[in-house]
């Protein structure tokens, strides 16, 4: 933690979303349930958009 609440939030949420994408990819690779596979696809789409927005925000700011 840097002490900058906004920066720390963005950094940690980016990691959180990336973990969600990674888990969803594992579901697509190994999962069999159609509902869970659809959910995984939706999670990947949504979380990748969030990651891109967080990356853009972080890039525009200096690391504390």
BAFI-3210 file (N, C-alpha, C; in Angstrom, 3 decimals, decimal comma, padded with zeros to 6 digits):
// residues 64
n [1|2|3|4|5|6|7|8|9|10|11|12|13|14|15|16|17|18|19|20|21|22|23|24|25|26|27|28|29|30|31|32|33|34|35|36|37|38|39|40|41|42|43|44|45|46|47|48|49|50|51|52|53|54|55|56|57|58|59|60|61|62|63|64]
n.u [000,844|000,482|-000,359|-001,754|-004,949|-006,588|-004,850|-003,986|-006,430|-007,053|-004,879|-005,117|-007,712|-007,298|-005,620|-007,396|-009,458|-007,965|-007,411|-009,992|-010,440|-008,476|-009,421|-011,855|-010,978|-009,840|-012,144|-013,383|-011,576|-011,683|-014,229|-017,557|-020,242|-022,806|-024,027|-022,161|-019,997|-020,950|-021,204|-018,513|-017,515|-018,858|-017,767|-015,067|-015,248|-016,378|-014,556|-012,138|-012,632|-012,822|-010,226|-008,756|-009,661|-008,760|-005,992|-005,524|-006,131|-004,182|-001,833|-001,879|-001,185|001,362|003,313|002,922]
n.v [-001,182|002,195|004,442|006,298|006,450|006,338|005,472|003,042|001,679|001,456|-000,071|-002,445|-003,284|-003,790|-006,036|-007,780|-007,993|-009,163|-011,646|-012,687|-012,882|-014,768|-017,005|-017,377|-018,071|-020,517|-021,910|-021,960|-023,547|-025,983|-026,418|-027,809|-027,233|-025,509|-023,095|-022,041|-021,734|-019,769|-017,691|-017,366|-016,448|-013,982|-012,715|-012,509|-010,714|-008,394|-007,867|-007,481|-005,061|-003,396|-003,678|-002,466|000,184|000,780|000,465|002,577|004,765|004,425|004,684|007,348|008,586|009,347|006,972|006,710]
n.w [000,000|-000,808|000,472|-000,903|-001,440|-003,764|-005,812|-004,691|-004,561|-007,329|-008,228|-006,712|-007,413|-010,102|-009,992|-008,717|-010,649|-012,706|-011,592|-011,600|-014,377|-014,995|-013,533|-014,836|-017,386|-016,816|-016,157|-018,698|-020,021|-018,636|-017,568|-017,625|-017,356|-018,909|-018,097|-016,261|-017,962|-019,728|-017,895|-017,249|-019,705|-019,862|-017,623|-018,353|-020,534|-019,289|-017,181|-018,517|-019,797|-017,575|-016,548|-018,605|-018,355|-015,764|-016,172|-017,929|-016,278|-014,274|-015,785|-016,442|-014,139|-011,793|-010,074|-006,633]
ca.u [000,000|001,292|-000,910|-002,632|-006,127|-007,060|-003,872|-004,041|-007,684|-006,937|-003,909|-005,668|-008,854|-006,762|-005,191|-008,622|-010,108|-007,131|-007,644|-011,285|-010,234|-007,716|-010,314|-012,848|-010,302|-009,726|-013,479|-013,600|-010,694|-011,982|-015,611|-018,503|-021,585|-023,058|-024,309|-020,900|-019,164|-021,492|-020,826|-017,078|-017,351|-019,313|-016,784|-013,878|-015,571|-016,560|-013,358|-011,111|-012,962|-012,450|-008,759|-008,298|-009,944|-007,832|-004,662|-005,476|-006,078|-002,874|-000,814|-001,950|-000,749|002,666|003,285|003,301]
ca.v [000,000|003,402|005,543|007,043|005,572|006,171|004,636|001,703|001,074|001,095|-001,155|-003,679|-003,721|-004,359|-007,403|-008,529|-008,294|-010,103|-012,976|-013,127|-013,291|-016,022|-018,079|-017,607|-018,805|-021,903|-022,491|-022,244|-024,639|-027,242|-026,533|-028,526|-026,692|-024,439|-021,837|-021,544|-021,321|-018,468|-016,716|-017,132|-015,594|-012,641|-012,171|-012,126|-009,504|-007,263|-007,574|-006,933|-003,644|-002,722|-003,663|-001,439|001,496|000,960|000,662|003,934|005,676|004,278|005,197|008,817|009,079|008,877|006,045|007,417]
ca.w [000,000|-000,962|001,249|-001,808|-001,484|-005,137|-006,516|-004,106|-005,007|-008,742|-008,356|-006,150|-008,219|-011,329|-009,659|-008,432|-011,922|-013,449|-011,012|-012,115|-015,768|-014,982|-013,089|-015,888|-018,455|-016,348|-016,313|-020,113|-020,410|-017,955|-017,109|-018,487|-017,178|-019,878|-017,390|-015,720|-019,099|-020,163|-016,882|-017,414|-020,886|-019,481|-016,685|-019,124|-021,288|-018,380|-016,407|-019,406|-019,979|-016,317|-016,492|-019,551|-017,756|-014,642|-016,747|-018,471|-015,139|-013,623|-016,691|-016,433|-012,838|-011,317|-008,947|-005,394]
c.u [000,887|000,847|-001,795|-003,832|-006,603|-006,136|-003,927|-005,307|-007,556|-005,993|-004,481|-006,879|-008,386|-006,321|-006,404|-009,318|-009,290|-007,294|-008,976|-011,188|-009,511|-008,591|-011,342|-012,229|-010,114|-011,062|-013,728|-012,754|-011,175|-013,443|-016,517|-019,913|-021,787|-023,301|-023,019|-019,973|-019,636|-021,102|-019,340|-016,817|-017,750|-018,311|-015,540|-014,128|-015,637|-015,262|-012,237|-011,367|-012,547|-010,930|-008,216|-008,521|-008,998|-006,417|-004,504|-005,352|-004,700|-001,754|-000,744|-001,461|000,611|002,465|003,719|004,573]
c.v [001,242|004,535|006,453|006,136|005,317|005,234|003,198|000,969|000,591|-000,089|-002,476|-004,185|-004,325|-005,806|-008,312|-008,938|-009,287|-011,520|-013,539|-013,611|-014,633|-017,203|-018,411|-018,369|-020,271|-022,615|-022,853|-023,415|-025,983|-027,470|-027,204|-027,922|-025,472|-023,095|-021,222|-021,071|-019,970|-017,377|-016,369|-016,218|-014,151|-011,961|-011,709|-010,817|-008,280|-006,879|-007,021|-005,455|-002,845|-002,617|-002,575|-000,040|001,784|001,200|002,086|004,948|005,629|004,861|006,723|009,420|008,522|007,953|006,801|006,852]
c.w [000,000|-000,054|000,411|-002,073|-002,918|-005,921|-006,008|-004,534|-006,447|-008,929|-007,864|-006,923|-009,535|-011,099|-009,421|-009,733|-012,740|-012,910|-011,495|-013,549|-015,809|-014,563|-014,165|-017,060|-018,082|-016,470|-017,774|-020,588|-019,866|-017,601|-018,122|-018,442|-018,081|-019,193|-016,840|-016,836|-019,644|-019,177|-017,010|-018,613|-020,575|-018,550|-017,429|-019,861|-020,378|-017,675|-017,283|-019,695|-018,746|-016,203|-017,414|-018,981|-016,590|-015,154|-017,272|-017,339|-014,492|-014,489|-016,651|-015,121|-012,475|-010,131|-007,695|-004,781]
res [x|x|x|x|x|x|x|x|x|x|x|x|x|x|x|x|x|x|x|x|x|x|x|x|x|x|x|x|x|x|x|x|x|x|x|x|x|x|x|x|x|x|x|x|x|x|x|x|x|x|x|x|x|x|x|x|x|x|x|x|x|x|x|x]
***
